């Protein structure tokens, strides 16, 4: 997946409902700006991890219609926010990388084994 995302300038997920959405985490981990609908699983998870005063790394999409999506895409491509993009990559690396998730899973197994 990272090889394909490396050719993209922007990741867009205009969805009415999603769970955690690994594809968003993959896009953020490759430093792509992410435009997606509000109130989707990963958006809520990332919001909880943000420190006060930190920029939300996801560009929120307020409405799912072609005009709104196109307007946002043009705006982001013309003026991407490097700080927002870097923040997204850092959040994914610190909280959702395979190494971090593997360590968390191992801790659960060890705790369950000792119970």
C-alpha positions as CSV (number, residue, x, y, z in Angstrom):
1,X,0.0,0.0,0.0
2,X,2.7,2.6,0.8
3,X,4.1,2.2,-2.7
4,X,0.7,3.2,-4.2
5,X,0.1,6.0,-1.7
6,X,3.6,7.5,-2.5
7,X,2.1,8.5,-5.9
8,X,-0.8,10.4,-4.4
9,X,-1.1,14.0,-3.4
10,X,-4.1,13.6,-1.1
11,X,-6.2,10.9,0.5
12,X,-10.0,11.4,0.5
13,X,-12.5,9.3,2.4
14,X,-16.1,10.7,1.9
15,X,-17.9,8.0,3.8
16,X,-21.1,8.0,5.8
17,X,-19.9,5.2,8.1
18,X,-16.5,3.7,8.8
19,X,-15.0,1.9,11.7
20,X,-11.3,2.6,12.6
21,X,-10.4,2.7,8.8
22,X,-6.9,1.4,8.5
23,X,-6.6,3.0,5.1
24,X,-6.6,6.5,6.8
25,X,-3.9,5.5,9.2
26,X,-1.8,4.1,6.2
27,X,-2.3,7.4,4.3
28,X,-1.3,9.5,7.4
29,X,1.7,7.3,7.9
30,X,3.0,8.2,4.4
31,X,2.6,11.9,5.1
32,X,-0.5,12.4,2.9
33,X,-3.0,15.1,3.8
34,X,-6.3,13.3,4.7
35,X,-9.7,14.7,3.9
36,X,-12.5,12.7,5.5
37,X,-16.0,13.0,6.9
38,X,-16.4,13.9,10.5
39,X,-17.4,11.4,13.2
40,X,-15.7,8.4,11.7
41,X,-13.9,5.9,14.0
42,X,-10.3,6.9,13.4
43,X,-11.2,10.6,13.5
44,X,-12.6,10.1,17.0
45,X,-9.6,8.0,18.1
46,X,-7.1,10.6,16.9
47,X,-9.1,13.4,18.5
48,X,-8.7,11.7,21.9
49,X,-4.9,11.5,21.4
50,X,-4.4,15.2,20.6
51,X,-2.7,17.4,23.2
52,X,-4.3,20.7,24.0
53,X,-3.4,23.3,21.4
54,X,-2.4,20.6,18.8
55,X,-3.7,20.9,15.3
56,X,-6.1,18.1,14.2
57,X,-4.2,16.4,11.4
58,X,-7.3,15.4,9.5
59,X,-9.0,17.9,7.3
60,X,-12.7,17.6,8.2
61,X,-15.3,17.2,5.4
62,X,-18.5,18.8,6.6
63,X,-20.8,17.5,3.8
64,X,-20.7,14.6,1.5
65,X,-21.5,16.1,-1.9
66,X,-19.4,16.5,-5.0
67,X,-19.1,20.3,-4.8
68,X,-18.0,20.3,-1.2
69,X,-15.5,17.5,-1.8
70,X,-14.1,19.3,-4.9
71,X,-13.8,22.6,-3.1
72,X,-11.9,21.0,-0.2
73,X,-9.6,19.0,-2.5
74,X,-8.6,22.1,-4.5
75,X,-8.0,24.1,-1.3
76,X,-5.8,21.4,0.3
77,X,-3.8,20.8,-2.9
78,X,-3.2,24.5,-3.4
79,X,-2.3,25.2,0.3
80,X,-1.3,22.0,2.2
81,X,-0.4,22.5,5.9
82,X,2.9,20.8,6.5
83,X,2.4,21.0,10.3
84,X,-0.9,19.3,10.1
85,X,0.5,16.6,7.9
86,X,3.5,16.0,10.2
87,X,1.3,15.8,13.2
88,X,-0.8,13.1,11.5
89,X,2.3,11.0,10.7
90,X,3.6,11.4,14.3
91,X,0.3,10.3,15.8
92,X,0.1,7.2,13.7
93,X,3.8,6.3,14.4
94,X,3.4,6.8,18.1
95,X,0.1,5.1,18.6
96,X,-0.8,2.8,15.7
97,X,2.4,1.5,14.1
98,X,2.7,-2.3,13.7
99,X,5.5,-2.2,16.4
100,X,3.3,-0.3,18.9
101,X,0.2,-2.5,18.2
102,X,2.3,-5.7,18.4
103,X,3.6,-4.6,21.8
104,X,0.1,-3.8,23.1
105,X,-1.1,-7.2,21.9
106,X,1.8,-8.9,23.6
107,X,1.0,-7.1,26.9
108,X,-2.6,-8.3,26.7
109,X,-1.5,-11.9,26.1
110,X,1.0,-11.8,29.0
111,X,-1.6,-10.3,31.3
112,X,-4.2,-12.9,30.3
113,X,-1.7,-15.7,30.8
114,X,-0.8,-14.5,34.3
115,X,-4.5,-14.2,35.3
